Amino acid sequence: MLPPDWIEHRRADGEVVGWMVPDGEGFHVHDLLGRPRTAEPLEWLEAEELLDELGIGYLADRWTLRFADGTERPVRIAEAGPRGVTVVADEFGAASAVGGALERFRLAFPAPTELRPWS
């Protein structure tokens, strides 16, 4: 669930790219996975510029999901937002296959640390 003080930021075409969270006189930036992208607060315009620059392209990248038993699976993000993050299994590029029955995993928002960029 989205905290009430998070301020939605949309790019010029109306697509949500993240949120700005007030901190004193500045703002912290959070991406679409709900993860912080700044350690120190930024001015409003700097926060907007960072979110615009970040965009949504990183969501199309391959990710790794680590399970409680220590196993890991390659995944792609199917949905990301305040109601949660859904990823799909991506062994051998399966997430790109049209019509395939993909294994889905529903994660909390903000996305847990078990979801990390593919390395």
N, C-alpha and C positions, 0 to 999 in steps of 0.2 A: 504494500500500500504506500502511496506517495505521501510523504510528510507534508503537512499543510503549509509550511513556509517555503517550499520549493517553488521556484518561479520557472514556468515552462518557457523555453526559447525555441522559436521556429525559424528556419531559414526562409529566404525570399519566396520560395514556392509553397510555403505553408507546412512543410514537413518538420515535425518535431525532431530536434537534434540533441536535446539534453535539457538540463536545468541549472539554474543559478540559485545558490543557497546563501541567504544573507549571513554575514559574520561581521559584526561591528559596522564599519563604514564600507566594507567591501563584500565580495561574493566569491564563494567557492563554486567551481564548475563540476557538474556530475554528468556523465555520459548516459546513453540510452540503456545501459546495463545497470545504471544507478551507482556506478563506481566514481569515486572522486578523481578528478583529473588535475587538481591544483592542491599544493600543500599550503600555500599562503593565499589569503584573500586578494582578489583582483578588483580593479575598478569596473564598473558596469560595462563600459564599452570594451575593455580588454576581455572580460568574461564572454561577452557576445561574440567577439572576434575569434576567441579560442574555440567556442562551440561551432561557429560557422566553418572554421578551418578543419576541425575534427570531422565534421559531417557524419555520414552514416556508413561510409565505405568499409570501415573496419568490421562491420557486422557480417559482411560477405566472406570474410576470411575463414580459414579453417581454425578450429579451436580443439582443445583437449578437455575432456570431462573426466575427472578422477572420482571413482566411487569409494564408498566406505571401506571396502575390502582391499583397497590399494590398486585395483585395476584401473586402466585408463582406456578411453575410447576416443577416436577422432570424431568430431561433430561439427555441424554448421548451425548457425543461429537461424531459426525459422521465424520467431517472434520475440520482440523485446519491448517491454513497457512496464508501467507501474503495477500491472496485475500479474506480472511474472515474466519469466524468460523460458521459451521453449526452444530446445535444440533437437536436432535429428542426427542419428548415427550416420557417419560418413566414411565407412570403410570402403576403400577402392573407388572413391568418388560417387558412392551410391546416392548421396543427397542430390546429385545433379541429374539422376535418372528420372525420366518422365514416366509416371504411372507406377512407380515402384512403391511397395509397402514399406515405409520407413519407420524405424523404431524411434519413438519420441520420448523425450525426457522433459518434465516440467520442473523448473527451478524457481526459487524465490526471487524477489526483487528487494533490494539490489542483488544482482547475481552473486552467488557464493564464490569464494576463492578457488573452489574445486573446478571452476570453469576458467581456463586460462588460454592465452594465445598458443597456437600450435608452434612447436619448436623442432 
